[in-house]
């Protein structure tokens, strides 16, 4: 087993050369040894390799004498729901999220859907798994079906999503929906059943071969198809998900892509209009729009290191109502402090139903005329710390704020930037925001030259 398949937040590798049935069997057994559960939820995404890997996982758990709740094909946020809503001891899903089709992996949680990441047990599970001696013939054995309960969670999951918005207030929207061949469409059909919302479906039928490539709308070249269909259909807006449906992306009626940064600020506004004084968690890569919205709506903004385990831990500590990352992960106190890809959609529909403006008009008025952002730019460097040190030397003089929550963030009166290193590669990630497009482009160019 390759140690490298254990990442910061989950397990991912090429199937079957890096992660096959035997590796999954060992990891599932190690999970049971580490968590010591009596009941474990097991689900999978739509990848073609997932059924075989899921069988190996169920075999491993039942061989350990632990009961399995088999929830079938699920989105990652359905895993969180299944464990936390029903009070099970933990669970995992066979998924490689938005990675290309040749990958697979596992996302693991413990009770209450608390994440198991590199800082909270994943590497301990790795060490146990790598130390296990397992005869491959065990995979051919029968599963003890007395220890397996099949459970359909879709109705309960959809009922939970509906608690986040008043569907009776929805306009009869026309929307474009792109699940990128994952499972979001299955939930969306159930969610919108009985409404008069018209859905133009794109890449809608689940297909684990991902025939159009990597199922990730965060990649700019993957957005054109959705944008074009929004315009052609004359939709009110577009929505897309990655393959495991835990991230949600929006497009205006003009097909314009909306950064997760601005969606975080908008959702924060909605929550704070419902109740003043609540706390909003956000990462530090881009911050001004969120800080301004939270201040204007009498909330408390709490910066956090990026990454779902850090955000979720801080959400629980602060009892924050909502958290968001520019990567389009959105977290909700009333969803077990976990991220969910459907809740942003229903909240957006309720919000837009109360507006007399289009989504593009809302975005221009609230954000796009005020905050100019570079988007995250990755650069390979020989020495991340040397680049950060040089940036401090040049840009700290005259700064109005310096923050080292996650990498280095330096704010000046009319622009700011964040540099943060990758955990796994000699890579530095840059985000710049400014009060004008010209200044943002100028400072982005400067910082990229410094990095090179």
C-alpha positions in Angstrom: 0.0 0.0 0.0 1.3 3.4 -1.0 1.5 5.9 1.9 0.9 8.7 -0.7 -2.8 7.8 -1.1 -3.5 9.2 2.3 -4.1 13.0 1.7 -4.8 15.8 4.1 -8.5 15.3 4.2 -9.2 11.9 2.6 -7.8 8.9 0.7 -7.3 9.0 -3.1 -5.4 7.1 -5.7 -5.4 5.5 -9.1 -7.6 2.4 -9.4 -6.5 -0.4 -9.2 -2.7 0.3 -9.2 -2.8 2.5 -6.0 -6.1 1.7 -4.4 -7.8 -1.6 -5.1 -10.0 -4.0 -3.2 -7.2 -5.3 -0.9 -6.2 -1.7 0.0 -9.8 -0.8 0.8 -10.3 -3.9 2.8 -7.2 -3.0 5.0 -8.3 0.6 5.3 -11.8 -0.3 6.3 -10.5 -2.8 8.9 -8.1 -0.1 10.2 -11.0 2.3 10.4 -12.8 -0.1 12.7 -9.8 -0.7 14.9 -9.3 3.1 15.2 -12.9 4.3 15.6 -14.2 1.1 17.4 -17.8 1.6 16.1 -20.7 -0.7 16.5 -22.5 0.5 13.4 -20.8 2.0 10.3 -22.5 3.7 7.3 -21.0 2.7 3.9 -21.9 4.4 0.6 -20.3 5.1 -2.7 -20.2 7.5 -5.6 -21.0 6.6 -9.2 -17.5 5.7 -10.3 -17.2 2.4 -12.3 -14.8 1.0 -9.8 -16.9 1.9 -6.7 -19.1 -1.3 -6.6 -16.1 -3.6 -6.2 -14.4 -1.3 -3.7 -17.6 -0.9 -1.7 -18.0 -4.7 -1.5 -14.5 -5.0 -0.2 -15.2 -2.3 2.4 -18.4 -4.0 3.6 -16.6 -7.4 3.7 -13.9 -5.8 5.9 -16.4 -4.2 8.3 -18.5 -7.2 8.7 -15.4 -9.4 9.1 -14.6 -7.2 12.1 -18.0 -8.0 13.6 -19.4 -4.5 13.0 -22.8 -3.8 11.5 -23.0 -2.0 8.2 -25.7 0.4 7.1 -25.5 0.3 3.3 -26.9 3.6 2.0 -26.2 2.8 -1.7 -25.0 5.4 -4.2 -24.7 8.7 -2.4 -23.3 12.2 -2.6 -20.7 13.0 0.0 -23.1 15.3 1.9 -25.5 12.4 2.1 -22.8 10.5 4.0 -22.7 13.3 6.5 -26.5 13.2 6.8 -26.6 9.5 7.2 -24.2 9.3 10.0 -25.3 12.4 12.0 -29.1 12.4 11.4 -29.6 8.8 12.5 -26.9 8.8 15.2 -24.6 6.1 13.8 -21.0 5.7 15.1 -19.3 6.7 11.9 -19.1 5.9 8.2 -17.2 6.3 4.9 -18.0 6.7 1.2 -16.0 5.2 -1.6 -15.3 8.3 -3.7 -12.6 10.4 -5.3 -14.7 13.5 -5.3 -14.0 15.6 -8.5 -10.9 13.6 -9.6 -10.8 12.0 -13.0 -12.5 8.7 -13.6 -9.4 6.6 -13.1 -9.2 7.6 -9.4 -11.1 6.3 -6.4 -10.8 6.7 -2.7 -12.5 7.1 0.7 -13.9 9.9 2.8 -14.3 9.0 6.4 -16.2 10.4 9.4 -16.8 9.4 13.0 -19.8 10.0 15.2 -21.9 13.2 14.5 -20.1 13.2 11.1 -16.9 14.7 12.7 -14.2 14.6 10.0 -11.3 12.2 10.1 -8.4 14.1 8.5 -4.7 14.0 8.8 -4.9 16.0 12.0 -7.7 13.9 13.5 -6.9 10.3 12.9 -6.5 9.6 9.2 -2.7 9.0 9.5 -3.3 6.7 12.4 -5.7 4.7 10.2 -3.0 4.7 7.5 -0.4 3.3 9.9 -2.8 0.6 11.1 -3.7 -0.3 7.6 -0.1 -0.5 6.3 0.7 -2.8 9.2 -2.1 -5.3 8.4 -1.3 -8.7 6.8 -4.3 -9.8 4.8 -4.6 -12.8 2.6 -6.1 -11.6 -0.7 -8.3 -14.8 -0.7 -10.4 -13.2 2.0 -12.0 -11.0 -0.6 -13.5 -14.0 -2.3 -15.4 -15.0 0.9 -19.1 -14.4 1.5 -20.3 -11.3 3.3 -22.2 -12.0 6.5 -25.5 -10.5 5.4 -27.0 -10.6 8.9 -24.6 -7.7 9.6 -25.8 -5.6 6.7 -28.9 -3.3 6.6 -29.8 -1.5 3.4 -31.2 1.9 4.0 -32.8 4.4 1.6 -32.0 7.9 3.0 -33.1 10.1 0.1 -36.6 11.2 1.4 -35.2 12.1 4.8 -32.2 13.9 3.2 -34.5 16.0 1.0 -36.8 16.8 3.9 -33.7 18.1 5.8 -32.7 20.3 2.8 -36.2 21.8 2.7 -35.9 23.2 6.2 -33.4 25.8 4.9 -35.9 27.7 2.7 -39.6 28.4 2.3 -40.5 26.7 -0.9 -43.9 28.5 -1.0 -42.0 31.8 -1.7 -40.2 30.4 -4.8 -40.7 32.0 -8.2 -41.4 29.8 -11.2 -37.7 29.8 -12.1 -36.1 28.5 -15.3 -32.8 27.0 -14.3 -30.0 25.1 -15.9 -28.7 22.2 -13.7 -25.4 20.4 -14.4 -24.5 17.5 -12.0 -21.5 16.6 -14.1 -22.7 13.0 -14.3 -22.8 12.6 -10.5 -25.7 12.2 -8.2 -26.9 15.8 -7.6 -29.7 15.3 -10.2 -31.2 12.5 -8.3 -31.6 14.7 -5.2 -32.7 17.7 -7.3 -35.6 15.9 -8.9 -36.9 14.8 -5.5 -36.3 18.3 -4.1 -38.2 20.2 -6.8 -41.0 17.7 -7.1 -44.3 19.5 -6.8 -42.8 22.9 -7.7 -43.3 24.8 -11.0 -39.5 25.3 -11.5 -38.4 24.4 -15.0 -35.0 22.6 -15.2 -32.9 22.3 -18.4 -30.8 19.2 -17.6 -27.1 19.0 -18.6 -24.8 16.0 -18.0 -27.7 14.8 -15.8 -27.7 11.0 -15.9 -25.2 9.5 -13.5 -22.3 8.0 -15.4 -19.1 7.0 -13.6 -17.1 7.0 -16.8 -17.3 10.8 -16.7 -17.4 11.0 -20.5 -16.6 14.7 -20.7 -13.5 14.6 -18.5 -12.8 15.7 -14.9 -16.1 16.4 -13.2 -15.1 19.7 -11.5 -16.8 23.1 -12.3 -14.0 25.0 -10.5 -11.8 24.4 -13.6 -12.5 27.3 -15.9 -12.6 25.2 -19.1 -15.4 23.1 -17.6 -17.8 26.1 -17.3 -18.5 27.0 -20.9 -21.1 24.3 -21.5 -23.2 25.5 -18.6 -22.8 29.2 -19.4 -23.8 28.6 -23.0 -26.9 26.6 -22.1 -28.0 29.2 -19.5 -28.0 31.9 -22.3 -29.6 29.6 -24.9 -32.3 28.5 -22.5 -32.8 32.1 -21.3 -32.6 30.7 -17.8 -32.8 32.8 -14.6 -29.6 31.2 -13.5 -27.4 28.1 -13.7 -26.2 25.7 -11.1 -23.5 23.0 -11.3 -22.0 20.5 -8.9 -18.8 18.4 -8.8 -19.3 14.6 -9.1 -19.7 13.9 -5.4 -22.1 16.9 -5.1 -20.7 18.5 -2.0 -19.8 21.7 -3.8 -22.2 24.0 -5.5 -21.5 26.6 -8.3 -23.7 29.3 -9.7 -24.0 31.2 -13.0 -26.0 34.4 -13.6 -28.7 34.6 -16.3 -25.9 35.9 -18.6 -23.9 32.8 -18.0 -21.4 34.6 -15.8 -19.6 32.3 -13.3 -19.9 33.5 -9.6 -16.8 32.9 -7.4 -17.4 30.9 -4.3 -16.1 33.8 -2.4 -19.1 36.0 -3.4 -21.6 33.2 -2.8 -20.2 32.8 0.7 -20.8 36.6 1.3 -24.3 36.3 -0.1 -25.3 33.3 2.0 -23.8 35.1 5.1 -26.1 38.0 4.4 -29.1 35.8 4.2 -28.4 34.1 7.5 -27.6 37.4 9.3 -30.9 38.9 8.0 -32.6 36.0 9.7 -30.8 36.6 12.9 -28.3 39.3 13.9 -25.2 38.6 15.9 -24.5 35.1 14.5 -20.9 34.1 13.6 -19.7 33.5 10.1 -16.6 31.4 9.4 -14.5 32.0 6.3 -11.1 31.3 4.9 -8.5 34.0 4.6 -7.7 33.8 0.9 -10.2 36.5 -0.1 -12.0 38.4 2.7 -13.2 42.0 2.1 -16.6 41.2 0.7 -17.4 38.8 3.5 -16.1 41.1 6.3 -18.1 44.1 4.9 -21.3 42.1 4.5 -21.0 40.6 8.0 -20.3 44.0 9.6 -23.2 45.7 7.8 -25.6 43.0 8.9 -24.4 43.0 12.6 -22.7 39.6 12.5 -19.3 38.4 13.7 -16.8 37.2 11.1 -14.3 34.6 12.2 -11.3 33.9 9.9 -10.1 30.3 9.7 -7.5 28.2 8.0 -8.8 26.8 4.7 -9.8 23.1 4.6 -12.9 21.3 5.7 -11.5 19.8 8.9 -10.3 23.2 10.1 -13.6 25.0 9.1 -15.8 22.3 10.7 -13.7 22.3 13.9 -14.0 26.1 14.1 -17.7 26.0 13.3 -18.3 23.8 16.3 -16.1 25.8 18.6 -17.8 29.1 17.7 -21.3 27.6 17.2 -21.2 29.5 13.9 -24.4 29.5 11.8 -22.5 29.3 8.5 -19.1 28.9 7.0 -17.8 29.2 3.5 -14.7 28.7 1.4 -13.8 30.2 -2.0 -13.6 26.6 -3.3 -17.5 26.5 -3.1 -17.7 24.4 0.1 -20.5 25.8 2.3 -21.0 24.7 5.9 -24.2 24.9 8.0 -24.7 24.7 11.8 -28.1 23.1 11.2 -26.6 20.5 8.9 -24.5 19.0 11.6 -21.8 21.7 11.1 -21.1 19.9 7.7 -20.9 21.1 4.1 -23.8 20.5 1.7 -24.2 21.2 -2.0 -28.1 21.5 -2.1 -28.7 23.9 0.7 -27.1 26.9 -1.2 -29.4 26.3 -4.1 -32.6 26.4 -2.1 -31.4 29.5 -0.2 -30.5 31.2 -3.5 -33.9 30.5 -4.9 -35.7 32.0 -1.9 -33.4 35.0 -2.0 -33.9 35.7 -5.7 -37.6 35.2 -5.4 -37.7 38.3 -3.1 -35.6 40.4 -5.5 -36.8 42.6 -8.4 -33.4 42.3 -10.0 -31.7 39.6 -12.0 -28.8 37.6 -10.4 -26.3 39.5 -12.5 -27.7 42.8 -11.3 -27.5 41.6 -7.7 -23.9 40.5 -8.1 -22.8 43.7 -9.8 -24.5 45.9 -7.2 -23.3 43.9 -4.2 -19.9 42.7 -5.3 -18.6 43.1 -8.8 -18.4 46.9 -8.8 -16.5 46.9 -5.5 -14.3 43.9 -5.2 -11.9 42.9 -8.0 -10.2 39.4 -7.5 -7.6 37.5 -9.3 -8.9 34.0 -8.6 -6.4 31.5 -7.1 -3.2 31.2 -9.2 -0.8 28.4 -8.5 3.0 28.6 -9.1 5.7 26.0 -8.7 8.6 27.4 -6.7 11.8 26.0 -5.3 11.2 27.3 -1.8 7.8 28.4 -0.6 9.1 29.9 2.7 11.6 32.0 0.8 8.9 33.5 -1.4 6.7 34.3 1.6 9.7 35.9 3.4 10.5 38.1 0.4 6.8 39.1 0.1 6.8 40.1 3.8 9.9 42.2 3.3 8.5 44.1 0.3 4.8 44.5 1.3 4.6 44.6 5.1 5.8 48.3 5.3 2.7 50.4 5.2 0.3 47.5 5.7 -2.9 48.1 7.6 -3.3 44.4 8.6 -1.1 41.3 8.6 -2.6 37.9 9.2 -0.9 34.5 9.4 -3.9 32.3 10.0 -3.2 30.5 6.7 0.0 31.4 4.9 0.5 35.2 4.9 -2.2 37.8 4.2 -1.2 41.4 3.9 -3.8 44.2 3.6 -3.2 47.7 2.3 -5.9 50.3 2.1 -6.8 49.6 -1.5 -5.6 46.1 -2.1 -4.6 42.9 -0.3 -3.1 39.5 -1.1 -2.7 36.0 0.4 0.2 33.6 -0.3 -0.2 30.1 1.0 1.9 27.0 0.3 0.6 23.6 -0.7 0.7 20.8 1.9 1.9 18.3 -0.6 3.8 20.0 -3.4 6.4 22.8 -3.9 3.5 25.0 -4.9 2.5 28.5 -3.8 -1.1 29.7 -4.2 -1.8 33.4 -4.7 -5.0 35.4 -4.3 -5.2 39.1 -4.8 -8.1 41.5 -4.3 -8.3 45.2 -4.9 -10.6 48.2 -5.2 -10.1 48.4 -8.9 -9.5 46.0 -11.8 -6.3 47.8 -12.8 -4.7 47.7 -9.4 -5.6 44.0 -8.9 -4.0 43.1 -12.3 -0.9 45.2 -11.5 -0.4 43.7 -8.0 -1.1 40.2 -9.3 1.6 40.6 -12.0 4.1 41.9 -9.3 3.5 39.0 -7.0 3.7 36.4 -9.7 7.1 37.8 -10.8 8.2 37.7 -7.2 7.2 34.0 -7.0 9.0 33.1 -10.2 
